[in-house]
Amino acid sequence: MIALARPVMLYHKIEIDVAAAGSAITASSVFGLGLPLVVTNAAGTSLGGVVTDADVTITLAEGGVADDFTIVLYDLPAPAVSALKAKVGKADAPGLSVTVRLGYLDTPTTVYSVKPVLRGRVTKITEATNDAGRGTVTLTGEEEVGYVLRTTRAAGKIDKGDADKLVTDLLGLAKTRATTLGIAAENLKVTAGSKLGIQRSDYTVNHYSVLAALADLAEQAKQALVVSGEGVAFGAAVGGGSNPVTFEATTNTVTFSTSTKEKSDATAGPAAGSGGASGSSLAAAGSAAAAALAGGAKDAGATATITALGDPELRVGRPVIIADGNPTSPWKGKTLRIQQVKHVYDSNKGFTTEVRATAAESGGPAGDFAGARGVVDEWNRQIGKDRTANPSVDMGEVASYVAGSAATPTDAGHRTTLHYGPKPDDQKPDGQKPGAQSTPTPASGAAKPPKESPSTDQEITDDIRSDLLNRPVASIFAFDKVGLITPVYPKMRAVLVHNGQATNDAIVAGWLWPTKPAMTPPPSQTGDYWLALPTELDGDGLPTGKGVNDLTDKNGNRVITARSTRIVVGQSALDDVGKRPKVTEPDSLVIEHSSGTKITVDKDGGITIDSAGEVKLTTQSKPITLGNGSVAVKIDGASVQVGQ
């Protein structure tokens, strides 16, 4: 680190080139009239370029964000300004890349071999004149790796396996895009020691950006994520370095403060009055965000905020030691991790680095961020909690059912009360009981991440206090006194849709077979259209014994099996709408006609034909034989034969 006692002479070198990079030095660029353009305050440290002032702000942060920068260049020659503006903002413009080096002239390695603080992509150029009458050109943009990840749409899937393979596939998409942007793809990689360490089955990623997808996977794994010019780092690769930076009041620290926030595991509840999300919940999120800005957010985390002499080597994830001498430090001699870095380089005021260090577990995600990002994060967190507490689509399990025959003037019937919400054990890592504390694993020091399960793999709570009461059941056809009614039994897994995300405005939209507890669908074949119903339930309320079916296969063959069947034909024999038809006796078949004719096959196989009119039995010149097993009567042509 840099000691206060020695003199310091600021140094900056900013190299700007077409995004395709590698442009050769030209006569124009030597004199600062074209690209590539070098801006520095130290003549003789580069071949040509512009010797002028520059102000630089670079913000580096942990999490699913791209590091960003703002560079203000003073008094550039007009041809140089025109060359810069021509490369950004137009449909055919290749874009600009920028390399920023900051340091001190009295350190030889700074001038000749210092590592860049950032290599970035310029996204905006602003030309202006300041209050002092100096011309300024402001370059705004993002670090290259983060920029590519943020602007690459994410799509990928994994049947079953390690989520880290999915990360590799996503980075492959980013590398392809980097090529089209003229950005080197060599650092679009996972850094050494990085591993999510979670398994996924039948998992699909469809995100607006690879960066957001990586952040989502890191959150599921409860792992830290850092995206930088060196690549993508997860978990143990963040904060596990052996080169900590030490901050001491007498050497390199300008200002120092600490804070500790209370831990809260409570999730956002439904908005009062509606039973679900509403403007009230958004207002609550806004209040929480305001509390974050005021330092009132109740998320776990102890942090130190340090303003130090400018140090271009400070990076996110680097271990930090707060040494004796800093006031009111609760971590004297203890190790923290850099969560956020802000390099502020001002040609007139000096070079400082603002550091926010956190006491997060090794490899685990950091706590809340400061400033505007902290407000946005808290807002998103509260909205996310509200969405989780009040989803648009959810699962329930039938507890009881009110049939249409039990309808009253105030209750339409065909409604169900459902158990609602996952079992508490499903919300804890590896079946951990509610209220128990997560314990670090010996290998990583971080708590095991909770399991990410599809809704079919989660058991529904049987706590009746959270039941959804008398919810309507949707149908493919529903009209006054008519429609399609399907059976509803306790333990059936319901798909719920919530109008306006309101808990108490839920509708049963359909059904599915869960895996926890395991329920097996009928053994269908491709092309089957099959209604399979039980005829009895076992002691656990599940189908058992014989079943009845109506099956049409892909070839158009139809099979109907039933305990009994009654078929009624004719207008006058039909029941009025809204009246339940009468079923016939078990194991029998009855065909009735409105004329009064009735054919019955009874449970013993006897056939009775009761005709209201003439009975005719004819063939197309073929014989007819009637028999009872002992005597047979055969009609063949004009002859009648009686025999055995």
NORMO-V697514 format. One record per pair of residues at least 12 apart in sequence whose C-alpha atoms are under 10 Angstrom apart, sorted by sequence separation. I is the first residue (numbers start at 0). J is the second residue. If there is no record, write none. Layout:
i;j
I;J
I;J
//
This chain:
i;j
22;34
23;35
24;36
36;48
37;49
38;50
39;51
40;52
56;68
57;69
83;95
100;112
101;113
102;114
124;136
125;137
126;138
156;168
174;186
204;216
214;226
221;233
222;234
223;235
224;236
225;237
268;280
270;282
320;332
321;333
322;334
340;352
341;353
342;354
400;412
401;413
402;414
472;484
473;485
494;506
495;507
496;508
533;545
534;546
547;559
548;560
549;561
587;599
588;600
589;601
596;608
597;609
598;610
622;634
623;635
630;642
631;643
22;35
35;48
36;49
37;50
38;51
39;52
40;53
55;68
56;69
57;70
100;113
101;114
102;115
124;137
125;138
155;168
156;169
171;184
174;187
213;226
220;233
221;234
222;235
223;236
224;237
225;238
267;280
270;283
319;332
320;333
321;334
340;353
341;354
355;368
400;413
401;414
402;415
472;485
493;506
494;507
495;508
496;509
532;545
533;546
534;547
547;560
548;561
567;580
587;600
588;601
596;609
597;610
621;634
622;635
623;636
629;642
630;643
21;35
34;48
38;52
39;53
55;69
56;70
100;114
101;115
102;116
123;137
124;138
125;139
154;168
155;169
170;184
173;187
174;188
220;234
222;236
223;237
319;333
320;334
321;335
339;353
340;354
341;355
355;369
400;414
401;415
493;507
494;508
495;509
532;546
533;547
546;560
547;561
548;562
586;600
587;601
588;602
595;609
596;610
597;611
621;635
622;636
629;643
20;35
33;48
38;53
54;69
55;70
56;71
99;114
100;115
101;116
123;138
124;139
153;168
154;169
172;187
173;188
222;237
223;238
318;333
319;334
320;335
339;354
340;355
399;414
400;415
401;416
472;487
492;507
493;508
494;509
495;510
531;546
532;547
533;548
546;561
547;562
565;580
586;601
587;602
595;610
596;611
620;635
621;636
624;639
626;641
628;643
29;45
30;46
31;47
32;48
54;70
55;71
98;114
99;115
100;116
101;117
121;137
122;138
123;139
124;140
153;169
171;187
210;226
217;233
267;283
303;319
305;321
318;334
319;335
320;336
338;354
339;355
340;356
399;415
400;416
493;509
494;510
531;547
532;548
545;561
546;562
547;563
565;581
566;582
585;601
586;602
587;603
588;604
594;610
595;611
596;612
620;636
622;638
623;639
624;640
625;641
626;642
627;643
16;33
17;34
29;46
30;47
31;48
32;49
53;70
54;71
55;72
98;115
99;116
100;117
121;138
122;139
123;140
152;169
153;170
155;172
170;187
171;188
217;234
267;284
318;335
319;336
337;354
338;355
339;356
398;415
399;416
400;417
492;509
493;510
494;511
530;547
531;548
532;549
545;562
565;582
566;583
584;601
585;602
586;603
587;604
589;606
594;611
595;612
622;639
624;641
626;643
15;33
16;34
17;35
28;46
29;47
30;48
31;49
53;71
54;72
98;116
99;117
100;118
120;138
121;139
122;140
151;169
154;172
170;188
213;231
303;321
317;335
318;336
319;337
336;354
337;355
338;356
339;357
397;415
398;416
399;417
428;446
429;447
431;449
492;510
493;511
530;548
531;549
564;582
565;583
584;602
586;604
587;605
588;606
589;607
590;608
591;609
592;610
593;611
594;612
15;34
16;35
17;36
28;47
29;48
30;49
31;50
52;71
53;72
54;73
98;117
99;118
120;139
121;140
122;141
151;170
153;172
170;189
197;216
214;233
316;335
317;336
318;337
336;355
337;356
338;357
396;415
397;416
398;417
399;418
428;447
429;448
430;449
491;510
492;511
493;512
529;548
530;549
531;550
563;582
564;583
565;584
572;591
573;592
587;606
591;610
592;611
14;34
15;35
16;36
27;47
28;48
29;49
52;72
53;73
97;117
98;118
99;119
119;139
120;140
121;141
152;172
153;173
167;187
197;217
213;233
305;325
316;336
317;337
318;338
335;355
336;356
337;357
338;358
396;416
397;417
398;418
427;447
428;448
429;449
430;450
491;511
492;512
493;513
529;549
530;550
563;583
564;584
572;592
573;593
14;35
15;36
16;37
26;47
27;48
28;49
51;72
52;73
53;74
97;118
98;119
119;140
120;141
121;142
148;169
151;172
152;173
167;188
195;216
196;217
210;231
315;336
316;337
317;338
335;356
336;357
337;358
338;359
395;416
396;417
397;418
398;419
427;448
428;449
429;450
472;493
491;512
492;513
528;549
529;550
530;551
562;583
563;584
564;585
571;592
572;593
14;36
15;37
24;46
25;47
51;73
52;74
96;118
97;119
98;120
119;141
120;142
121;143
148;170
151;173
166;188
167;189
195;217
197;219
198;220
314;336
315;337
316;338
334;356
335;357
336;358
337;359
395;417
396;418
397;419
427;449
428;450
473;495
491;513
528;550
529;551
562;584
563;585
564;586
565;587
566;588
567;589
568;590
569;591
570;592
571;593
572;594
13;36
14;37
15;38
24;47
50;73
51;74
52;75
96;119
97;120
118;141
119;142
120;143
147;170
150;173
151;174
166;189
194;217
195;218
197;220
314;337
315;338
316;339
334;357
335;358
336;359
394;417
395;418
396;419
426;449
427;450
428;451
472;495
487;510
518;541
527;550
528;551
529;552
562;585
563;586
564;587
565;588
566;589
567;590
568;591
569;592
570;593
571;594
572;595
13;37
14;38
24;48
49;73
50;74
51;75
95;119
96;120
97;121
117;141
118;142
119;143
120;144
122;146
148;172
149;173
151;175
152;176
195;219
196;220
197;221
313;337
314;338
315;339
316;340
334;358
335;359
336;360
394;418
395;419
396;420
425;449
426;450
492;516
527;551
528;552
561;585
562;586
563;587
564;588
565;589
566;590
567;591
568;592
569;593
570;594
12;37
13;38
14;39
49;74
50;75
95;120
96;121
117;142
118;143
119;144
120;145
121;146
147;172
148;173
151;176
195;220
196;221
303;328
314;339
315;340
333;358
335;360
336;361
394;419
395;420
425;450
426;451
470;495
526;551
527;552
528;553
561;586
562;587
563;588
564;589
565;590
566;591
567;592
568;593
569;594
12;38
13;39
49;75
94;120
95;121
96;122
116;142
117;143
118;144
119;145
120;146
147;173
148;174
150;176
151;177
163;189
194;220
195;221
196;222
303;329
313;339
314;340
315;341
335;361
336;362
338;364
339;365
393;419
394;420
395;421
425;451
490;516
492;518
526;552
527;553
561;587
562;588
563;589
564;590
565;591
566;592
567;593
568;594
569;595
11;38
12;39
13;40
49;76
70;97
94;121
95;122
119;146
120;147
146;173
147;174
150;177
195;222
302;329
303;330
313;340
314;341
338;365
393;420
394;421
425;452
491;518
523;550
525;552
526;553
527;554
528;555
534;561
561;588
11;39
12;40
94;122
95;123
147;175
148;176
166;194
194;222
195;223
301;329
302;330
313;341
330;358
337;365
338;366
490;518
524;552
525;553
526;554
527;555
529;557
534;562
10;39
11;40
12;41
70;99
94;123
144;173
147;176
148;177
166;195
193;222
195;224
301;330
313;342
336;365
338;367
339;368
523;552
524;553
526;555
527;556
528;557
529;558
530;559
531;560
532;561
10;40
11;41
49;79
144;174
147;177
163;193
193;223
338;368
339;369
527;557
529;559
567;597
9;40
10;41
68;99
146;177
147;178
163;194
164;195
193;224
311;342
425;456
426;457
459;490
566;597
9;41
12;44
162;194
163;195
265;297
303;335
309;341
310;342
388;420
425;457
566;598
12;45
39;72
88;121
144;177
147;180
161;194
162;195
163;196
263;296
264;297
265;298
302;335
303;336
304;337
309;342
421;454
424;457
425;458
459;492
470;503
471;504
472;505
473;506
474;507
475;508
14;48
38;72
87;121
88;122
143;177
161;195
162;196
163;197
164;198
165;199
260;294
261;295
262;296
263;297
264;298
301;335
302;336
303;337
306;340
308;342
309;343
424;458
425;459
458;492
469;503
470;504
471;505
472;506
473;507
474;508
475;509
565;599
13;48
38;73
86;121
87;122
88;123
147;182
161;196
162;197
163;198
169;204
173;208
190;225
259;294
260;295
261;296
262;297
263;298
264;299
302;337
303;338
304;339
305;340
306;341
307;342
308;343
309;344
319;354
321;356
421;456
422;457
423;458
425;460
467;502
468;503
470;505
471;506
472;507
473;508
474;509
13;49
87;123
88;124
146;182
161;197
162;198
163;199
173;209
190;226
258;294
260;296
261;297
262;298
263;299
302;338
304;340
306;342
319;355
320;356
421;457
422;458
423;459
424;460
467;503
469;505
470;506
471;507
472;508
473;509
564;600
12;49
38;75
87;124
147;184
160;197
161;198
162;199
165;202
172;209
173;210
189;226
195;232
196;233
260;297
261;298
262;299
319;356
420;457
421;458
422;459
423;460
455;492
467;504
468;505
469;506
470;507
471;508
472;509
563;600
12;50
83;121
86;124
144;182
160;198
161;199
162;200
165;203
188;226
193;231
194;232
195;233
196;234
259;297
260;298
261;299
262;300
318;356
319;357
420;458
421;459
422;460
467;505
563;601
84;123
143;182
144;183
148;187
159;198
160;199
161;200
165;204
169;208
170;209
187;226
190;229
191;230
193;232
194;233
195;234
259;298
260;299
261;300
311;350
313;352
315;354
317;356
318;357
319;358
419;458
420;459
421;460
422;461
423;462
563;602
11;51
13;53
84;124
143;183
144;184
147;187
159;199
160;200
162;202
169;209
170;210
187;227
188;228
189;229
190;230
191;231
192;232
193;233
194;234
195;235
259;299
260;300
261;301
309;349
310;350
311;351
313;353
314;354
315;355
316;356
419;459
420;460
421;461
422;462
454;494
11;52
12;53
83;124
84;125
97;138
143;184
144;185
157;198
158;199
159;200
160;201
169;210
186;227
187;228
188;229
189;230
190;231
191;232
192;233
193;234
194;235
259;300
260;301
308;349
309;350
310;351
311;352
313;354
315;356
316;357
418;459
419;460
420;461
421;462
10;52
11;53
13;55
57;99
84;126
144;186
145;187
157;199
158;200
159;201
160;202
186;228
187;229
188;230
189;231
190;232
191;233
192;234
193;235
194;236
258;300
259;301
260;302
308;350
309;351
310;352
417;459
418;460
419;461
420;462
10;53
11;54
32;75
33;76
36;79
95;138
97;140
143;186
144;187
156;199
157;200
158;201
159;202
166;209
169;212
170;213
185;228
186;229
187;230
188;231
189;232
190;233
192;235
193;236
258;301
259;302
307;350
308;351
309;352
310;353
318;361
417;460
418;461
419;462
11;55
31;75
32;76
33;77
34;78
35;79
55;99
80;124
96;140
97;141
98;142
143;187
144;188
156;200
157;201
158;202
169;213
185;229
186;230
187;231
188;232
189;233
191;235
192;236
193;237
257;301
258;302
259;303
307;351
308;352
309;353
417;461
418;462
419;463
31;76
32;77
33;78
34;79
95;140
96;141
97;142
156;201
157;202
158;203
185;230
186;231
191;236
192;237
257;302
258;303
306;351
307;352
308;353
316;361
418;463
419;464
420;465
30;76
31;77
32;78
33;79
36;82
55;101
80;126
96;142
97;143
156;202
157;203
166;212
184;230
190;236
256;302
257;303
258;304
306;352
307;353
316;362
417;463
418;464
419;465
420;466
486;532
31;78
32;79
33;80
35;82
36;83
96;143
155;202
156;203
157;204
166;213
189;236
190;237
192;239
256;303
257;304
305;352
306;353
307;354
416;463
418;465
419;466
420;467
485;532
486;533
31;79
32;80
33;81
34;82
35;83
155;203
156;204
165;213
255;303
256;304
257;305
305;353
306;354
417;465
418;466
419;467
488;536
30;79
31;80
32;81
33;82
34;83
68;117
154;203
155;204
156;205
255;304
256;305
304;353
305;354
306;355
316;365
417;466
418;467
419;468
490;539
32;82
33;83
67;117
68;118
154;204
155;205
166;216
254;304
255;305
256;306
304;354
305;355
416;466
417;467
418;468
489;539
490;540
491;541
27;78
28;79
66;117
68;119
70;121
153;204
154;205
155;206
165;216
254;305
255;306
303;354
304;355
305;356
416;467
417;468
489;540
490;541
27;79
67;119
68;120
69;121
84;136
153;205
154;206
253;305
254;306
255;307
303;355
304;356
415;467
416;468
417;469
488;540
489;541
66;119
67;120
68;121
71;124
83;136
152;205
153;206
154;207
163;216
252;305
253;306
254;307
302;355
303;356
304;357
415;468
416;469
417;470
488;541
67;121
69;123
70;124
71;125
72;126
73;127
74;128
152;206
153;207
154;208
162;216
251;305
252;306
253;307
254;308
302;356
303;357
414;468
415;469
416;470
488;542
69;124
71;126
73;128
80;135
83;138
151;206
152;207
153;208
154;209
162;217
251;306
252;307
253;308
301;356
302;357
303;358
414;469
415;470
416;471
458;513
73;129
80;136
151;207
152;208
153;209
251;307
252;308
301;357
302;358
413;469
414;470
415;471
455;511
456;512
457;513
458;514
459;515
13;70
77;134
150;207
151;208
152;209
153;210
155;212
250;307
251;308
252;309
300;357
301;358
302;359
412;469
413;470
414;471
415;472
455;512
456;513
457;514
458;515
459;516
59;117
74;132
75;133
76;134
149;207
150;208
151;209
152;210
153;211
154;212
162;220
250;308
251;309
300;358
301;359
411;469
412;470
413;471
414;472
455;513
456;514
457;515
458;516
13;72
57;116
58;117
74;133
75;134
149;208
150;209
151;210
152;211
153;212
246;305
248;307
251;310
299;358
300;359
395;454
410;469
412;471
413;472
414;473
454;513
455;514
456;515
457;516
458;517
35;95
37;97
57;117
73;133
74;134
75;135
120;180
148;208
149;209
150;210
151;211
152;212
153;213
246;306
247;307
299;359
300;360
394;454
411;471
412;472
413;473
453;513
454;514
455;515
456;516
34;95
35;96
36;97
37;98
38;99
39;100
72;133
73;134
74;135
75;136
147;208
148;209
149;210
150;211
170;231
246;307
393;454
394;455
453;514
454;515
455;516
456;517
35;97
39;101
72;134
73;135
74;136
120;182
147;209
148;210
149;211
396;458
397;459
455;517
41;104
71;134
72;135
73;136
119;182
147;210
148;211
149;212
302;365
394;457
395;458
396;459
398;461
40;104
71;135
72;136
73;137
145;209
146;210
148;212
301;365
302;366
394;458
395;459
396;460
17;82
45;110
70;135
71;136
72;137
145;210
148;213
166;231
300;365
301;366
302;367
304;369
394;459
395;460
396;461
398;463
16;82
17;83
44;110
45;111
70;136
71;137
72;138
144;210
255;321
299;365
300;366
301;367
302;368
16;83
44;111
70;137
71;138
299;366
300;367
15;83
18;86
69;137
70;138
71;139
244;312
298;366
299;367
398;466
401;469
17;86
18;87
41;110
69;138
70;139
244;313
256;325
257;326
298;367
397;466
398;467
399;468
400;469
401;470
16;86
17;87
68;138
69;139
70;140
243;313
255;325
256;326
257;327
258;328
259;329
297;367
396;466
397;467
398;468
399;469
400;470
401;471
68;139
69;140
254;325
255;326
256;327
257;328
258;329
296;367
395;466
396;467
413;484
418;489
67;139
68;140
69;141
254;326
255;327
256;328
257;329
395;467
413;485
415;487
417;489
418;490
67;140
68;141
243;316
244;317
245;318
246;319
247;320
248;321
249;322
252;325
255;328
257;330
294;367
413;486
414;487
415;488
416;489
417;490
18;92
19;93
66;140
67;141
68;142
243;317
244;318
245;319
246;320
247;321
248;322
249;323
413;487
415;489
417;491
418;492
419;493
17;92
18;93
19;94
20;95
65;140
66;141
67;142
242;317
243;318
244;319
245;320
246;321
247;322
248;323
249;324
294;369
417;492
418;493
17;93
18;94
19;95
20;96
65;141
66;142
67;143
240;316
241;317
242;318
243;319
244;320
245;321
246;322
247;323
248;324
249;325
291;367
292;368
293;369
294;370
417;493
419;495
17;94
18;95
19;96
20;97
64;141
65;142
66;143
238;315
239;316
240;317
241;318
242;319
243;320
244;321
245;322
246;323
247;324
248;325
291;368
292;369
293;370
296;373
403;480
16;94
17;95
18;96
65;143
66;144
67;145
148;226
237;315
238;316
239;317
240;318
246;324
247;325
248;326
291;369
292;370
296;374
16;95
17;96
18;97
65;144
66;145
67;146
237;316
238;317
239;318
246;325
291;370
292;371
294;373
298;377
360;439
15;95
16;96
17;97
65;145
66;146
145;225
146;226
236;316
237;317
238;318
291;371
292;372
294;374
363;443
15;96
16;97
64;145
65;146
145;226
236;317
237;318
238;319
291;372
292;373
293;374
296;377
362;443
363;444
364;445
403;484
14;96
15;97
16;98
53;135
55;137
59;141
63;145
64;146
65;147
144;226
145;227
291;373
292;374
361;443
362;444
363;445
402;484
14;97
15;98
53;136
54;137
55;138
56;139
57;140
58;141
59;142
65;148
144;227
145;228
148;231
288;371
291;374
292;375
360;443
361;444
362;445
363;446
419;502
13;97
14;98
15;99
53;137
57;141
58;142
64;148
65;149
142;226
143;227
144;228
232;316
289;373
290;374
291;375
360;444
361;445
402;486
13;98
14;99
57;142
63;148
64;149
95;180
96;181
142;227
143;228
144;229
145;230
288;373
289;374
291;376
292;377
360;445
402;487
12;98
13;99
14;100
63;149
93;179
94;180
95;181
96;182
142;228
144;230
145;231
288;374
289;375
291;377
359;445
360;446
400;486
401;487
12;99
13;100
93;180
94;181
95;182
144;231
227;314
245;332
287;374
288;375
290;377
291;378
400;487
11;99
12;100
13;101
93;181
94;182
227;315
288;376
289;377
399;487
400;488
11;100
12;101
225;314
226;315
245;334
285;374
288;377
289;378
398;487
399;488
400;489
10;100
11;101
12;102
225;315
244;334
285;375
287;377
288;378
397;487
398;488
399;489
417;507
10;101
11;102
225;316
243;334
244;335
286;377
287;378
288;379
397;488
398;489
399;490
415;506
9;101
10;102
11;103
224;316
243;335
244;336
285;377
286;378
288;380
396;488
397;489
398;490
414;506
415;507
9;102
10;103
11;104
223;316
243;336
244;337
284;377
285;378
287;380
288;381
396;489
397;490
398;491
414;507
8;102
9;103
10;104
243;337
284;378
285;379
287;381
396;490
397;491
7;102
8;103
9;104
10;105
283;378
284;379
286;381
395;490
396;491
397;492
480;575
481;576
482;577
7;103
8;104
9;105
10;106
238;334
240;336
282;378
284;380
285;381
395;491
396;492
397;493
480;576
481;577
6;103
7;104
8;105
9;106
238;335
239;336
281;378
284;381
285;382
395;492
396;493
479;576
480;577
481;578
7;105
8;106
11;109
12;110
238;336
253;351
255;353
257;355
259;357
283;381
284;382
394;492
395;493
396;494
479;577
480;578
6;105
7;106
10;109
11;110
237;336
238;337
252;351
253;352
254;353
255;354
256;355
257;356
258;357
259;358
283;382
284;383
394;493
395;494
396;495
5;105
10;110
237;337
238;338
251;351
252;352
253;353
255;355
257;357
281;381
282;382
284;384
393;493
394;494
395;495
18;119
237;338
252;353
280;381
281;382
284;385
393;494
394;495
1;103
13;115
18;120
280;382
283;385
392;494
393;495
394;496
12;115
15;118
17;120
18;121
392;495
393;496
14;118
15;119
281;385
391;495
392;496
393;497
13;118
15;120
280;385
390;495
391;496
392;497
15;121
260;366
276;382
280;386
390;496
391;497
392;498
260;367
390;497
391;498
393;500
277;385
389;497
390;498
391;499
392;500
118;227
119;228
276;385
390;499
391;500
393;502
117;227
118;228
275;385
276;386
389;499
390;500
391;501
397;507
117;228
275;386
389;500
390;501
391;502
116;228
276;388
388;500
389;501
390;502
393;505
395;507
115;228
225;338
267;380
268;381
275;388
276;389
387;500
388;501
389;502
392;505
394;507
266;380
267;381
275;389
276;390
386;500
388;502
389;503
391;505
392;506
393;507
396;510
223;338
266;381
267;382
269;384
270;385
274;389
275;390
276;391
385;500
392;507
394;509
395;510
267;383
268;384
269;385
275;391
392;508
394;510
266;383
267;384
268;385
269;386
394;511
266;384
267;385
268;386
269;387
270;388
265;384
266;385
267;386
268;387
269;388
270;389
267;387
268;388
269;389
238;359
266;387
267;388
268;389
238;360
239;361
266;388
267;389
238;361
239;362
237;361
238;362
235;360
236;361
237;362
238;363
234;360
235;361
236;362
237;363
234;361
235;362
237;364
234;362
235;363
233;362
234;363
232;362
233;363
234;364
233;364
223;359
223;360
222;360
223;361
224;362
222;361
223;362
224;363
225;364
222;362
223;363
224;364
221;362
222;363
223;364
224;365
221;363
222;364
223;365
220;363
221;364
222;365
220;364
65;210
218;363
63;209
64;210
217;363
218;364
63;210
64;211
217;364
62;210
63;211
62;211
63;212
63;213
64;214
62;213
63;214
62;214
63;215
62;215
63;217
62;217
63;218
62;218
19;178
66;225
19;179
62;222
63;223
64;224
65;225
66;226
19;180
20;181
62;223
63;224
64;225
65;226
66;227
18;180
19;181
20;182
61;223
62;224
63;225
64;226
65;227
66;228
18;181
19;182
20;183
61;224
62;225
63;226
64;227
17;181
18;182
19;183
60;224
61;225
62;226
18;183
60;225
61;226
59;225
60;226
61;227
59;226
60;227
59;227
194;362
193;362
62;232
61;232
62;233
404;577
404;578
404;579
61;237
116;310
117;311
116;311
115;311
116;312
114;311
115;312
116;313
113;311
114;312
116;314
113;312
109;311
103;309
102;309
103;310
235;442
101;309
102;310
103;311
235;443
101;310
102;311
234;443
235;444
101;311
102;312
235;445
100;311
101;312
234;445
99;311
275;497
277;499
222;445
275;498
276;499
277;500
221;445
222;446
275;499
276;500
277;501
221;446
222;447
275;500
276;501
116;342
220;446
221;447
222;448
273;499
274;500
275;501
276;502
220;447
221;448
273;500
274;501
275;502
220;448
221;449
273;501
274;502
275;503
219;448
220;449
273;502
274;503
275;504
218;448
219;449
220;450
273;503
274;504
219;450
220;451
269;500
270;501
273;504
219;451
269;501
270;502
269;502
101;342
102;344
101;344
0;244
0;245
2;247
3;248
4;249
0;246
3;249
4;250
0;247
2;249
3;250
4;251
103;350
2;250
3;251
102;350
1;250
2;251
3;252
101;350
0;250
1;251
2;252
3;253
197;447
202;452
0;251
1;252
196;447
197;448
199;450
200;451
202;453
196;448
197;449
198;450
199;451
200;452
201;453
61;314
62;315
197;450
198;451
199;452
200;453
59;313
60;314
61;315
197;451
59;314
60;315
61;316
59;315
60;316
58;315
66;339
68;341
66;340
67;341
68;342
69;343
70;344
71;345
66;341
61;337
62;338
60;337
61;338
62;339
59;337
60;338
61;339
59;338
60;339
61;340
59;339
60;340
58;339
59;340
60;341
58;340
59;341
57;340
58;341
59;342
57;341
58;342
56;341
57;342
58;343
56;342
57;343
55;342
56;343
57;344
55;343
56;344
54;343
55;344
56;345
54;344
55;345
53;344
54;345
55;346
53;345
54;346
52;345
53;346
54;347
52;346
53;347
54;348
56;350
58;352
51;346
52;347
54;349
55;350
56;351
57;352
58;353
59;354
60;355
54;350
56;352
9;309
62;364
61;364
62;365
61;365
3;308
61;366
1;307
2;308
40;346
0;307
1;308
61;368
0;308
1;309
60;368
64;372
0;309
1;310
0;310
0;312
60;372
0;313
11;344
10;344
9;344
11;346
9;345
10;346
9;346
9;347
9;349
10;350
8;349
9;350
7;349
8;350
7;350
//
